[in-house]
Amino acid sequence: MIKSYDFVPFLKCKVYHESGNLEGRIPIKVKVLTPIHIFSGHFRVQDNGKIYREFIKINGRPVIPGTSFKGCVRAIAESLSYSCLQNSSRDGRMPENKWHGGQQKCIICDMFGSMGNKSKVQFNDLMAVNYKTEVRGIPRSFRPHPESNYYMENGKYKGYKFYKHGINGIQPSGPILCEFVNAGSEFEGEVIYRGLTDEQVRLLCFALGLSGDIQPKIGYGKPYFYGSIEINSQPEWADKAREYVNECDDEVKKNISALIRILNYSNALKSYEG
Ligand SMILES: [Zn+2]
């Protein structure tokens, strides 16, 4: 059996001393590559009497909530920077060089917020603009609560875990019925930032996938190749994303390459036997 995930090794945590004053608004277009499901918290009943998990909606229209979107982008940004792990001090399985103490901030805490420290990036809900939904069953072994975001080796966490892509059509089916937004559907919205440094804007744009190098995954069923999305914006933001790659040091570059191997959709698996 092929592993459906791989990892990006931890970089050590560094305190971030810069303070920025850049503001901006990044228009976001999402194209769904493999069906996505984000649970509304409500169960619905089909005409045939079967119960399914509803996709989250506002006024009847599917949305990718800003909180889900932020979590997805933050995890990517963490893996590509000298970020902390908030819980590293309390868990012996975490490396010790991944925490800056409560009084300090790393580049990620400064951007996305931490305890007592407001986020400088605002992720608004992404609204479906052109979409089809479908109720489909996914395997029972999928977990309602996502498993650890970290990759473990010999009892120690080694890095961030990311699930690989699989082309649309190879997703295994099963008895757990969920409402999916189908491949080909589109969502739109925006990300707003205030008080970032240029380095942080570049990191944000790269983590959003605006250079085209990475396509994130969102929602449930990631181990089964659901939830692949492509994110686009205007060319100026794609340029900012590329600048992150050009300006970063060799250690970060290595992680960028590792993440591209996992999250570039052109590397999507063509078949899967679970
Ligand atoms: Zn931090």
Boltz pocket constraint, residues with backbone or C-beta under 6 A from the ligand:
constraints:
  - pocket:
      binder: B
      contacts: [[A, 83], [A, 84], [A, 85], [A, 100], [A, 104], [A, 105], [A, 106], [A, 107], [A, 108], [A, 109], [A, 110], [A, 114]]
      max_distance: 6.0
